[in-house]
Amino acid sequence: MDDETIHDLIGTIYEAPLDPRQWGLVANRLKGVTKSHHAHVGEVTVHDNVRAFLSSRDRYLAFENDKLTFSEIAAIAEGLQDPFVTHPGLLRHNQCPEGKAFLVREVLPLDELKRSPFYNEFGAKIGIFEMLMAFFICRAGVFHAISLMRSERDPLYDDNEVRLLNVFVPHIRRSLELHGRLRAANAQARVLQNSIDALTSAVVLLDRIGRVVFLNAAAEHLLKRHSELFVRWDRLCAKHHADAEKLHQLIKRVTNGEGRRPVGGAVTIQRAPLELPLQVVAAPVSIDVRTSVMTGLGPVAMLVIQDPSEETRVPEEIIAAMFSLTSAETRLLLALSNGQTLKQYADEAHLTQNTVRAYLKSVFAKTKTSRQSDLVRLMSGVTHSIALSEQ
């Protein structure tokens, strides 16, 4: 294997964390240069039996066999009479070097392998016999491994194949570590994105040059309802010139577009006469969030857009359960939190003011409050969480 081919394969190994499809190419090329019939890169658990190994294709970054597909091999495993057949070499994993290529026959003699249920009931059926392996990142009995296999009809692996695989082992190890970090970061990013998407407030994330990189569901819904704000060429724009200039300056400040420390702020976006303006509040995204969760340029700023004229419906049954209120008490609490007076509610509900005052006294006791203004503040604090529970 010449130097150019080696360097090319090492390059592919380091491309794999960013493009997991490259792991298949890595496995195929190592299978070819070592004259193997099978190669896989994946997660191994020392207590797994054959069926568990083949329970999901997702546990493998690469699975390449000259003759059989993963599904065909998994079907053979499912047909085993003994569901607990396990490769006997796994029971001796403590004798296997970590981060170094080795021949499995060094810890499990081939004549012992040939007598094992694993080989006779499974390995012989799919044409695998000898194994050349390397273990990586072993923690609590779970590790990643690259496994190369030959059939009983093939020559045994020799020291040349071990040395050849060892050329790539350090690079595969680093690439797997990077793969794990990126996977964790992407999982965090998905959690963050899903959390933002669940918010009832409209949230827009911007990159460092002010481009929109994410709109949550509420933001998409708001922009569809209101023509005063829209996205054009990945930029959040305002319909009217004066608003557009205010919004532009706000975005420059919050994304560090002026070459200074990013700062938050707020602007209003005017609507038709007699309609309350939209409120846009901007805040920089912390460095910790950017570096630990996002990749690439990533968001550096967040805009929250509110329509003050839009009321959030609060389910009566949730408020009732939260404070142990009756239906009548719940309706009164919601009416007061929406700005109604006792008299207005009494007239609308066709109740006497004395009856309403009796309900109010009970609401005060159950919510640990003593004034109507306390009730309004209480409800404003729980409205957001209640709205999330609806989604």
PyMOL commands that set and color helices and strands:
alter all, ss='L'
color gray80, all
select helices_A, chain A and resi 3-15+22-33+50-53+57-59+70-78+88-95+104-106+110-115+117-126+159-198+217-225+241-254+287-293+316-323+327-337+342-349+353-367+372-390
alter helices_A, ss='H'
color red, helices_A
select strands_A, chain A and resi 38-45+60-65+102-103+130-139+142-150+202-206+212-215+229-232+235-238+265-269+278-284+301-306
alter strands_A, ss='S'
color yellow, strands_A
deselect
rebuild
show_as cartoon
